[in-house]
Amino acid sequence: MAAEYDEVPLNAIRAFVTIAREGSVTRAADALGTTQSSVSRYLAVLQGYLGTDLVERRGRRSELTEFGRVFANTVAEPLETICFTARRMRRRNRPDANRIVVRTSLSTFASALLIPNLQAFSAEVGGVTVDVISSLSPPTSSDDFDILITRDLCVIEPADNWEIYNETLVCVGSPNHVAGKTLSIARSMPILNITSRPDILPTWLRAMNLTANDIKSGARYDHNYLALPAAITGNCLLVAPEIIVSDLVRGGALHAIPGSRAPSGMQYRAYAVDRSDNPEIARAFCRWVARLCKKAAIPEAA
């Protein structure tokens, strides 16, 4: 059988590309975690397949031939793309198949809205277990998660995605202090500062035609979930995403000041990665969380 009909020696190509990248058979063997003799055999197989030398000796050194350089430059990038795609789409076998992992960069959203409603989703899809992890780090293809819910991160691997919430800001406070009051109260009552979201207060002030000089600056908190108890119990205001205070407003723990709503320009998205062990459940979760967010708006009468 003629050589051109032989099966392409992909392992040999991978070994040769590593030789070209590392500069020697020895370093290529170290990079591949194998022996020099194994890499040399792969090189011989590929040279036999192509019908020409790829590496030539120059004294004590080995260099690529002109054909070898052209071949390495041509196949290196497609090979890396194949390897990268295979790694990020690899299905990982978990001991509990009826389980998904939700990763989010929105810890307050998770604690205020997502986690309290997970039992409803679990019942809807037959008792699936939902693990929730939070991280502000950009996700990688080697991270173990099925779904990413985020406002400011992106997924660099194949994934379906949903727009789940266009963020709206609202000013809230304890009903004992703000019920029946108008937006003018923002000029006299301290407004808490959230250092993890320094964009919120300036964005809201612009929307309300206010400046930093028009308000009293209150205490500082790292995150909204730390500030919520202060807003519930203290003589202060909090400007926060409506979605994380909606249940507290409905329950009477907080009161939303009429006329204080304003879009932040931020959008929450949910990504169901293709490499999930449970892709259908992951997509069902994203559709469910999109519906959950739509229900979270505070009634206009609040």
VOTIZA-114705 format. One record per residue: x, y, z of N, C-alpha, C, CB in turn; residue in one letter. Coordinates in steps of 0.1 Angstrom, whole numbers, padded with zeros to 4 digits, always signed. Each point is the difference from the previous one (the first is absolute). Glycine has a CB too. Layout:
N
XYZXYZXYZXYZA;...
//
This chain:
302
+0009-0012+0000-0009+0012+0000+0009+0012+0000-0019-0012+0012M;+0016+0022-0020+0008+0012-0001-0001+0008+0013-0004+0001-0025A;+0015+0006+0027+0001+0007+0013-0011+0011+0002+0024-0004-0001A;-0029+0010-0011-0010+0010+0002-0013-0005+0005+0011+0013-0018E;-0013-0026+0018-0013-0006+0004+0002-0006+0014-0006-0005-0023Y;+0018+0006+0029+0002-0005+0014-0007+0010+0009+0022-0011-0006D;-0025+0006+0018-0006+0008+0011+0010+0011+0004-0015-0020+0008E;+0010+0032-0006+0009+0011+0004+0005-0003+0014-0012+0017-0015V;+0025-0017+0018+0006-0003+0013-0001+0013+0009+0015-0017-0010P;-0027+0019+0016-0002+0012+0008+0009+0001+0012-0024-0001-0008L;+0026-0011+0015+0009+0001+0012+0014+0004-0005-0013-0018+0011N;+0018+0013-0022+0013+0004-0005+0000+0015-0004+0003-0023-0009A;-0013+0028+0004-0001+0014-0003+0001+0008+0013-0014-0004-0021I;+0006+0000+0031+0001+0007+0013+0014+0000+0005-0024-0006+0005R;+0031-0005-0005+0014-0001+0005+0009+0009-0008-0004-0024+0007A;+0002+0024-0021+0009+0009-0008-0002+0015+0003+0000-0018-0017F;-0013+0022+0019-0003+0014+0003+0006+0003+0013-0021-0001-0013V;+0022-0008+0023+0006+0003+0013+0015+0001-0002-0019-0013+0012T;+0025+0005-0020+0014+0001-0003+0003+0014-0006+0002-0025-0004I;-0010+0029-0005+0002+0013-0007-0001+0011+0011-0009-0008-0022A;-0001+0007+0031-0002+0010+0010+0011+0001+0010-0025-0002-0003R;+0029-0010+0008+0010-0001+0011+0014+0001-0005-0016-0014+0012E;+0018+0011-0025+0014+0001-0005+0009-0012+0001-0002+0023+0006G;-0003-0034-0001+0008-0012+0001-0009-0012+0004+0020+0013+0006S;-0015-0025-0010-0008-0012+0003+0000-0002+0015+0007-0011-0021V;+0004+0014+0028+0000-0002+0015-0010+0009+0007+0024-0005-0002T;-0025+0018-0002-0010+0009+0007-0014-0004-0004+0017+0018+0000R;-0019-0023-0013-0013-0004-0004-0005-0012+0008+0005+0009-0023A;+0004-0018+0026-0003-0012+0008-0004+0005+0014+0016-0015-0013A;-0009+0024+0019-0004+0005+0013-0014+0007+0000+0025+0003+0005D;-0027+0005-0016-0013+0007-0001-0011-0010-0001+0011+0019-0010A;-0009-0030+0003-0011-0010-0003+0000-0010+0011+0003+0003-0024L;+0006-0003+0033+0000-0010+0011+0003-0014-0005-0016+0014+0012G;+0025-0016-0022+0004-0013-0005+0015+0000-0002-0022-0002-0012T;+0027-0009+0005+0014-0002-0001+0005+0006-0013-0002-0021+0013T;+0015+0024-0014+0006+0005-0012-0001-0010-0012+0016+0013+0014Q;-0015-0026-0010-0001-0010-0011-0014-0001-0006+0018-0013+0012S;-0028+0015-0003-0014+0001-0005-0002+0011-0010-0007-0011+0021S;+0012+0023-0017-0001+0012-0009+0008-0002-0013-0003+0015+0021V;+0014-0021-0020+0008-0003-0012-0007-0010-0009+0021+0004+0013S;-0028-0013-0007-0007-0010-0009-0012+0007-0007+0006-0019+0016R;-0013+0028-0008-0011+0008-0007+0006+0008-0011-0013+0001+0022Y;+0025+0005-0020+0006+0009-0011+0003-0009-0012+0010+0015+0018L;-0005-0027-0016+0003-0009-0011-0013-0004-0007+0020-0008+0012A;-0030+0006-0005-0013-0004-0006-0005+0011-0009-0006-0015+0020V;+0006+0028-0015-0005+0011-0008+0009+0003-0012-0010+0009+0021L;+0023-0010-0019+0009+0002-0012-0003-0011-0010+0017+0010+0015Q;-0020-0022-0011-0003-0011-0009-0013+0003-0008+0013-0016+0015G;-0023+0021-0007-0013+0003-0006+0001+0011-0010-0011-0007+0021Y;+0019+0018-0018+0001+0011-0009+0010-0002-0011-0006+0015+0019L;+0015-0024-0017+0010-0004-0010+0012+0010-0001-0018-0010-0012G;+0021+0017+0023+0011+0009+0000+0004+0003+0015-0008+0010-0022T;+0021-0005+0023+0005+0003+0013-0007+0013+0006+0022-0012-0006D;-0024+0012+0018-0006+0012+0007+0010+0006+0009-0022-0010-0001L;+0032+0002+0006+0011+0005+0008+0013-0004-0005-0015-0001+0020V;+0025+0010-0019+0013-0004-0005+0011+0004+0010-0008+0003-0024E;+0019-0011+0025+0010+0003+0009+0010+0011-0005-0002-0024+0008R;+0005+0033+0001+0010+0010-0003+0010+0000+0011-0017+0015-0012R;+0027-0024+0010+0010-0002+0011-0007-0007+0011+0013+0020-0007G;-0012-0014+0019-0007-0006+0012-0015+0004+0001+0023-0001+0011R;-0027+0010-0020-0013+0006+0001-0009-0007-0011+0009+0022+0009R;-0022-0022-0006-0010-0004-0009-0009+0012-0004+0000-0024+0010S;-0002+0026-0023-0008+0011-0004-0011-0005-0010+0019+0016+0003E;-0030-0009-0004-0010-0004-0010+0005+0003-0014-0018+0005+0017L;+0014-0014-0026+0003+0003-0014-0010+0010-0005+0008-0023-0004T;-0006+0029-0007-0010+0009-0006-0014-0006-0001+0019+0012-0013E;-0020-0024+0009-0013-0007-0001-0005-0001+0014+0007-0013-0021F;+0001+0009+0031-0004-0001+0014-0006+0012+0005+0017-0017+0003G;-0010+0029-0006-0005+0013+0005-0014+0003-0006+0024+0008+0003R;-0025-0010-0016-0013+0003-0006-0011-0009+0006+0012+0007-0021V;-0009-0020+0022-0010-0009+0005-0004+0003+0015+0009-0018-0015F;+0001+0021+0023-0003+0004+0014-0008+0013+0001+0021-0011+0007A;-0018+0021-0015-0007+0012+0001-0015-0002-0005+0022+0013-0004N;-0023-0022-0006-0014-0002-0005-0009-0008+0009+0011+0000-0022T;-0006-0010+0029-0008-0008+0008-0001+0003+0015+0005-0018-0016V;+0004+0027+0021+0001+0002+0014-0013+0007+0005+0025+0002-0001A;-0030+0008-0005-0011+0007+0005-0013-0008-0001+0011+0021-0007E;-0014-0028-0004-0012-0009-0001+0001-0011+0011-0002+0005-0024P;+0014-0010+0026+0001-0011+0010-0003+0006+0014+0017-0012-0014L;-0012+0024+0017-0003+0006+0013-0015+0002+0002+0023+0010+0000E;-0029-0005-0011-0014+0002+0001-0008-0012+0002+0003+0019-0016T;+0001-0030+0010-0007-0013+0002+0002-0005+0015+0004-0006-0024I;+0008+0007+0029+0003-0004+0014-0008+0009+0010+0023-0008-0007C;-0023+0021+0004-0007+0009+0009-0015-0003+0001+0018+0018-0004F;-0024-0019-0008-0014-0003-0001-0004-0013+0006+0000+0013-0021T;+0009-0023+0019-0003-0013+0007+0000+0000+0015+0010-0011-0020A;+0000+0019+0025+0001+0002+0015-0012+0007+0005+0025+0000-0002R;-0029+0011-0004-0011+0008+0006-0014-0007-0002+0014+0020-0004R;-0015-0029-0006-0013-0007-0002+0000-0014+0006-0003+0013-0021M;+0014-0017+0029+0000-0013+0006-0011-0001+0010+0025-0001-0004R;-0031-0010+0004-0011-0003+0010+0007-0007+0012-0018-0002-0018R;+0016+0007+0030+0006-0006+0012-0010-0009+0007+0015+0021+0002R;-0011-0033+0001-0009-0009+0006-0001+0003+0015+0006-0018-0017N;-0018+0021+0022-0002+0003+0014-0006-0012+0007-0002+0025-0005R;+0005-0028+0017-0006-0011+0007-0016+0002+0001+0021-0004+0013P;-0025+0016-0012-0015+0003+0001-0004+0006-0013+0001+0003+0025D;-0008-0010-0034-0003+0005-0013-0011+0010+0001+0007-0022-0010A;-0016+0022+0020-0011+0009+0001+0004+0012+0008-0016-0019-0001N;+0026+0026-0004+0006+0012+0007+0006+0010-0010+0005-0015+0020R;-0007+0027-0018+0006+0011-0008+0007+0010+0009-0017-0003-0018I;+0027+0009+0013+0008+0010+0007-0002+0014-0006+0017-0017+0006V;-0022+0026+0002-0003+0014-0004+0011+0008+0005-0025-0003-0001V;+0032+0010-0007+0011+0009+0004-0005+0015-0003+0018-0017-0004R;-0016+0026+0014-0004+0013-0002+0010+0010+0006-0024-0008+0000T;+0024+0020-0007+0008+0011+0006-0009+0010+0008+0016-0002-0019S;-0029-0002+0020-0009+0009+0007-0005-0007+0013-0008+0009-0022L;+0016-0007+0032-0002-0006+0013-0013+0004+0007+0025-0002+0002S;-0028+0015-0003-0012+0006+0006-0012-0005-0007+0012+0020+0008T;-0012-0020-0021-0011-0006-0008-0002-0014+0003+0005+0016-0018F;+0006-0024+0020-0002-0014+0003-0007-0002+0014+0020-0005-0014A;-0015+0013+0024-0005-0002+0013-0014+0006+0002+0023+0000+0008S;-0027+0011-0015-0013+0006+0001-0011-0006-0008+0013+0021+0005A;-0009-0026-0017-0011-0004-0009+0002-0014-0004-0003+0023-0008L;+0015-0027+0003+0002-0013-0006-0002-0011+0010+0016+0011-0016L;-0008-0011+0027+0000-0012+0009-0013-0002+0007+0024+0005+0003I;-0031+0006+0001-0013-0002+0006-0010-0007-0009+0004+0020+0014P;-0002-0020-0027-0010-0006-0009+0005-0013-0007-0008+0023-0004N;+0020-0028+0008+0005-0012-0006-0009-0012+0002+0023+0010+0003L;-0029-0011+0008-0008-0012+0003-0012-0001-0010+0006+0002+0024Q;-0011+0010-0028-0010+0000-0010+0005-0006-0014-0011+0020+0012A;+0023-0016-0016+0005-0005-0012+0003-0015+0001+0010+0022-0005F;-0004-0026+0017+0002-0014+0002-0012-0009-0001+0019+0006+0014S;-0030-0001-0009-0013-0008+0000-0005+0000-0015-0005+0007+0024A;+0007+0004-0031-0004+0001-0014+0006-0010-0009-0004+0024+0004E;+0017-0027-0001+0007-0009-0010+0003-0014+0007+0010+0021-0011V;-0017-0025+0021+0001-0013+0005+0011-0002+0011-0008-0007-0022G;+0011+0017+0030+0009-0002+0011+0014+0002-0003-0016-0015+0008G;+0020+0022-0018+0014+0003-0003+0007+0008+0012-0005-0001-0025V;+0017-0002+0028+0008+0007+0010+0007+0011-0007+0003-0020+0014T;-0004+0032-0009+0007+0012-0006+0011+0005+0010-0021+0006-0013V;+0033-0007+0009+0011+0005+0007+0003+0015-0004+0010-0023+0002D;-0008+0032+0007+0002+0014-0003+0014+0004+0005-0025+0005+0001V;+0033+0000-0010+0013+0005+0004+0002+0015-0005+0010-0024-0001I;-0003+0032+0008+0002+0014-0004+0014+0003-0002-0020+0007+0012S;+0023+0001-0023+0014+0003-0003+0000+0013-0009+0007-0024+0003S;+0002+0033+0000+0001+0012-0008+0010-0002-0011-0006+0014+0019L;+0013-0026-0019+0011-0003-0010-0006-0004-0014+0015-0007+0019S;-0009+0011-0030-0005-0004-0013+0000-0015-0001+0008+0021-0010P;-0018-0027+0005-0001-0015+0000+0010-0005-0011-0024+0000+0008P;+0029-0012-0006+0008-0007-0010-0007-0013-0005+0021+0010+0010T;-0016-0016-0021-0006-0012-0005+0002-0012+0009+0003+0009-0023S;+0007-0008+0033+0002-0011+0009-0007+0001+0013+0022-0002-0010S;-0030+0013+0012-0008+0002+0012-0012-0009-0001+0008+0023+0003D;-0012-0029+0009-0011-0009+0000-0013+0007+0003+0016-0018+0008D;-0023+0021-0018-0013+0006+0002-0009-0002-0013+0010+0018+0016F;-0023-0018-0014-0009-0002-0011-0006+0013-0005-0005-0022+0009D;+0003+0032+0001-0006+0012-0003+0007+0012+0006-0022-0012-0001I;+0024+0023-0006+0005+0012+0005-0010+0011+0000+0023-0007-0008L;-0026+0013+0020-0008+0012+0000+0008+0011+0004-0020-0014+0007I;+0020+0025-0015+0009+0011+0002-0005+0013-0006+0019-0017-0001T;-0013+0027+0005-0003+0014-0005+0013+0005-0007-0017+0004+0018R;+0028-0008-0015+0012+0006-0005+0011-0010-0005-0005+0018+0016D;+0002-0031-0016+0010-0009-0005-0006-0006-0013+0008-0006+0023L;+0000-0001-0031-0004-0007-0012+0006-0014-0001-0002+0023-0011C;-0005-0031+0003+0004-0014-0002+0008-0001-0013-0020-0009+0014V;+0031+0003-0015+0008+0000-0012-0001-0014-0007+0016+0016+0010I;-0026-0024-0005-0002-0013-0006-0014-0001-0006+0017-0010+0016E;-0020+0000-0024-0013-0001-0005-0011-0001+0011+0010-0012-0020P;-0020+0020+0019-0011+0001+0010-0012+0006-0006+0017+0001+0019A;-0029-0005-0014-0012+0007-0003-0001+0011+0011-0012-0020-0011D;+0006+0031+0007-0001+0011+0010-0014+0007+0000+0025+0003-0001N;-0029+0002+0012-0013+0006+0002+0002+0014+0007-0011-0022+0001W;+0004+0032-0006-0001+0013+0007-0010-0002+0011+0007+0014-0021E;-0003-0013+0033-0009-0003+0011-0005+0012+0008+0011-0022+0002I;-0004+0033-0003-0004+0012+0007+0008+0012-0004-0006-0014+0020Y;-0002+0025-0024+0006+0013-0002-0001+0008+0013-0006+0000-0025N;+0017+0002+0031+0001+0005+0014-0007+0014+0001+0021-0013+0003E;-0030+0013+0007-0006+0013+0004+0003+0003+0015-0019-0004-0017T;+0023+0016+0019+0003+0004+0014-0012+0006+0007+0024+0004-0008L;-0024-0005+0021-0011+0006+0008+0006+0004+0013-0018-0014-0012V;+0012+0025+0018+0004+0004+0013-0009-0005+0010+0010+0021-0010C;-0005-0028+0021-0009-0006+0010+0005+0004+0014-0005-0019-0015V;-0004+0018+0024+0004+0002+0014-0010-0007+0009+0010+0022-0006G;-0008-0021+0019-0009-0006+0010-0014+0007-0001+0020-0006+0015S;-0031-0001-0015-0013+0006-0001-0002+0010+0012-0009-0021-0011P;+0015+0018+0022-0002+0009+0012+0005+0014-0003+0002-0020+0015N;+0008+0021-0024+0006+0013-0003-0003+0006-0013+0018-0008+0013H;-0023+0000-0023-0002+0006-0013-0014-0002-0006+0024-0005-0004V;-0032-0003+0011-0014-0002-0005-0007+0014-0001-0001-0024+0010A;-0006+0026-0022-0007+0012-0002+0009+0012-0004-0016-0008+0017G;+0029+0006-0017+0009+0011-0004+0003+0000-0015+0011-0002+0022K;-0007+0013-0027+0003+0002-0015+0015-0001-0002-0020+0014-0003T;+0024-0013-0009+0014-0001-0004+0009+0011+0007-0007-0010-0022L;+0001+0020+0026+0007+0011+0007+0007-0005+0012-0016+0017-0009S;+0012-0028+0015+0006-0005+0012+0015-0004-0003-0022-0008+0008I;+0025+0006-0020+0014-0004-0004+0010+0012+0003-0009-0015-0018A;+0004+0027+0020+0008+0011+0003+0004+0001+0015-0010+0012-0020R;+0002-0019+0028+0002+0002+0015+0004-0013+0007-0017+0018-0001S;+0013-0030-0005+0004-0012+0007+0012-0006-0006-0024-0004+0005M;+0034-0001+0003+0012-0006-0006-0003-0011-0009+0012+0006+0020P;-0004-0007-0031-0001-0011-0010+0013-0008+0001-0014+0014-0016I;+0012-0027+0018+0011-0009+0002+0008-0002-0013-0013-0012+0017L;+0026+0010-0015+0009-0002-0012+0004-0015-0001+0009+0024+0003N;-0009-0029-0015+0004-0014-0002+0013+0000-0008-0025-0008+0000I;+0036+0004+0006+0013+0002-0007+0002-0010-0011+0009+0008+0021T;-0016-0020-0021+0001-0009-0011-0008+0004-0012+0003-0018+0016S;-0012+0028-0015-0008+0005-0011+0001+0016+0000-0015-0020+0000R;+0027+0025-0002+0001+0015+0000-0007+0007-0011+0022-0003+0011P;-0027-0004-0020-0008+0006-0012-0014+0003+0004+0015-0012-0015D;-0021+0005+0025-0014+0001+0002-0004+0014+0005+0000-0024+0006I;+0006+0029+0004-0005+0013+0005+0002+0012-0010+0006-0008+0023L;+0005+0009-0030+0001+0011-0010-0010-0002-0011+0024+0002+0005P;-0026-0014-0010-0010-0003-0010-0014+0005+0004+0014-0019-0008T;-0017+0015+0021-0014+0003+0005-0001+0016+0002-0001-0023+0011W;+0011+0029-0006+0000+0014+0002-0003+0008-0013+0016-0003+0020L;-0009-0001-0030-0002+0006-0014-0014-0001-0004+0024-0005-0006R;-0029-0008+0008-0014-0002-0005-0010+0008+0008+0006-0023-0006A;-0003+0026+0019-0009+0008+0008+0003+0015+0000-0002-0020+0015M;+0011+0024-0024+0005+0014-0001+0005+0005+0013-0017+0004-0018N;+0025-0012+0025+0006+0004+0012+0015-0001-0002-0019-0008+0014L;+0027+0014-0005+0014-0001+0000+0004-0005+0014+0003+0019-0017T;+0010-0023+0018+0005-0005+0013-0001+0011+0011+0016-0015-0013A;-0016+0027+0009-0001+0011+0010-0015+0002+0005+0019+0011-0011N;-0028-0018+0004-0014+0002+0004-0004-0011+0011-0005+0009-0023D;+0013-0018+0026-0003-0011+0009+0010-0001+0011-0011-0013-0019I;+0006+0005+0030+0009-0003+0011+0006-0014-0002-0014+0015+0015K;+0027-0016-0015+0007-0013-0002-0001-0008+0013+0015+0010-0017S;-0020-0022+0017-0001-0008+0011+0012-0010+0002-0025+0002-0002G;+0023-0012+0009+0010-0010+0003+0003-0008-0013-0008-0002+0024A;+0020-0004-0023+0005-0008-0012-0001-0015+0004+0016+0019-0007R;-0020-0027-0003+0000-0014+0001+0006-0006-0013-0021+0001+0015Y;+0027-0013-0013+0006-0006-0012-0010-0004-0010+0019-0008+0014D;-0030+0002-0009-0010-0006-0009-0014+0003+0004+0016-0019-0005H;-0025+0018-0005-0014+0003+0003-0006-0009+0011-0002+0008-0023N;+0006-0021+0023-0006-0009+0010+0005+0004+0014+0000-0018-0017Y;+0011+0025+0019+0003+0006+0013-0007+0012+0003+0022-0010-0003L;-0026+0018-0007-0007+0012+0003-0015-0001+0002+0017+0011-0014A;-0023-0022+0009-0014-0002+0001-0005+0000+0015+0001-0013-0021L;+0006+0006+0030-0005+0001+0014+0001+0014+0006+0007-0023+0003P;+0003+0031-0008+0001+0013+0005-0011+0009-0005+0024-0003+0000A;-0028+0001-0013-0012+0007-0005-0013-0004+0007+0012+0002-0022A;-0013-0014+0025-0012-0005+0006-0002+0005+0015+0002-0021-0014I;+0009+0022+0021-0001+0004+0014+0004+0015+0003+0004-0024+0005T;+0003+0030-0015+0006+0013+0004-0008+0012-0006+0022-0011+0001G;-0017+0023+0003-0006+0012-0006+0009+0005-0011-0009+0006+0022N;+0008-0014-0034+0008+0002-0011-0007-0005-0013+0021-0002+0014C;-0016+0006-0025-0005-0005-0013+0010-0009-0007-0014+0021-0002L;+0009-0029-0007+0009-0008-0008-0005+0000-0015+0006-0015+0020L;+0003+0018-0029-0003-0001-0014+0005-0013-0005+0000+0025-0003V;-0008-0034-0002+0004-0013-0003-0008-0005-0012+0005-0005+0024A;+0000-0006-0030-0008-0006-0011-0014-0005+0005+0021-0007-0011P;-0031+0011+0004-0014-0003+0004-0001-0015+0003-0009+0019-0013E;+0015-0027+0005-0002-0015+0001+0005-0006+0013+0003+0000-0025I;+0006+0007+0032+0005-0006+0012-0008+0005+0013+0022-0002-0011I;-0030+0012+0009-0008+0005+0011-0015-0002-0002+0017+0017+0004V;-0021-0023-0015-0014-0001-0003-0008-0008+0010+0006+0002-0024S;+0000-0014+0028-0007-0008+0010-0001+0007+0014+0008-0021-0012D;+0002+0029+0015+0000+0007+0013-0010+0011+0000+0024-0005+0003L;-0026+0011-0015-0011+0010-0001-0013-0006+0001+0015+0014-0014V;-0017-0025+0007-0013-0007+0000-0003-0005+0014+0003-0007-0023R;+0007+0003+0031-0002-0005+0013-0001+0011+0011+0012-0020-0007G;-0010+0033+0003-0001+0011+0009+0012+0004+0008-0023-0007+0001G;+0034-0001-0004+0013+0004+0007+0006+0012-0005+0004-0024+0004A;-0006+0027-0017+0005+0013-0006-0011+0007-0007+0023-0010-0002L;-0021+0022+0000-0010+0008-0008+0007+0007-0011-0014+0004+0020H;+0009-0005-0033+0005+0006-0011-0005+0014-0002+0003-0022-0011A;+0005+0032+0010-0004+0014-0001-0006+0002-0014+0018+0008+0017I;-0030-0003-0018-0006+0002-0013+0008+0010-0009-0022-0004+0010P;+0023+0001-0023+0008+0008-0009+0015-0002+0000-0018+0016+0003G;+0023-0026+0005+0014-0002+0001+0006-0011-0009-0003+0007+0024S;-0005-0012-0033+0005-0011-0009+0008+0007-0011-0019-0015+0006R;+0030+0008-0010+0008+0005-0012+0008-0012-0005+0001+0023+0010A;+0000-0024-0023+0008-0011-0006+0015+0003+0002-0018-0004-0017P;+0026-0007+0020+0014+0001+0002+0008-0002-0013-0003-0008+0023S;-0004+0002-0033+0008-0003-0012+0007-0013+0000+0003+0024-0003G;-0004-0031+0014+0006-0013+0002-0010-0011-0003+0016+0009+0017M;-0011-0020-0023-0008-0012-0003+0005-0012+0006-0006+0011-0022Q;-0003-0019+0028+0003-0013+0005-0002-0011-0010-0006+0008+0023Y;+0015-0017-0025-0001-0011-0010+0002-0013+0007+0008+0016-0019R;-0014-0026+0013+0002-0014+0005+0006-0008-0012-0019+0001+0017A;+0029-0009-0015+0007-0008-0010-0001-0014+0004+0016+0019-0006Y;-0021-0028-0003+0000-0014+0001+0011-0006-0009-0025-0001+0006A;+0037-0003+0000+0011-0004-0008-0003-0014-0007+0016+0013+0015V;-0011-0014-0027-0002-0012-0008+0006-0013+0006+0000+0015-0020D;+0010-0013+0028+0007-0012+0006-0007-0005+0012+0022+0008-0009R;-0033-0002+0013-0007-0005+0012-0004-0015-0001-0009+0023+0003S;+0010-0030+0008-0004-0014+0000-0016-0001-0001+0020-0006+0014D;-0027+0017-0011-0014+0000+0000-0005+0012-0008-0001-0012+0022N;+0004+0012-0035-0003+0013-0008-0015+0003+0000+0020-0005-0014P;-0029-0004+0013-0014+0003+0000-0005+0006+0013-0003-0018-0016E;+0008+0013+0027-0003+0005+0013+0006+0014+0002-0002-0023+0010I;+0014+0025-0015+0007+0013+0001-0008+0011-0008+0022-0012+0002A;-0027+0008-0014-0008+0009-0008-0013+0003+0007+0011-0008-0021R;-0017-0002+0026-0013+0002+0008+0002+0009+0011-0007-0023-0006A;+0018+0022+0013+0003+0009+0011+0001+0015-0004+0012-0019+0012F;-0005+0021-0023+0001+0014-0006-0013+0005-0003+0023-0005-0009C;-0032-0003+0003-0013+0005-0004-0008+0003+0013+0000-0013-0022R;+0002+0005+0032-0007+0002+0013+0004+0012+0007-0002-0025+0002W;+0015+0028-0002+0005+0012+0007-0004+0012-0007+0020-0013+0009V;-0021+0013-0022-0005+0011-0008-0014+0003+0004+0015-0005-0019A;-0024-0005+0021-0014+0002+0004+0000+0006+0014-0008-0019-0015R;+0017+0013+0024+0001+0005+0014+0003+0015+0000+0007-0023+0007L;+0002+0027-0015+0004+0014+0000-0011+0009-0004+0023-0006-0004C;-0031+0001-0006-0011+0009-0005-0011+0002+0011+0004-0009-0023K;-0005-0001+0032-0010+0001+0011+0005+0008+0012-0009-0022-0007K;+0021+0026+0006+0006+0006+0012-0002+0015+0001+0017-0018+0000A;-0023+0024-0010-0002+0015+0000-0009+0004+0011+0004+0001-0024A;-0001+0010+0030-0009+0006+0011-0012+0006-0006+0020+0004+0015I;-0032-0007-0010-0012+0007-0006+0001+0015+0001-0013-0020+0007P;+0008+0026-0017+0002+0015-0001-0006+0007+0011+0000-0002-0024E;-0010-0004+0031-0007+0007+0011+0009+0000+0012-0022-0007-0009A;+0033-0001+0010+0008-0001+0012+0007+0013+0003+0004-0024-0005A;
//
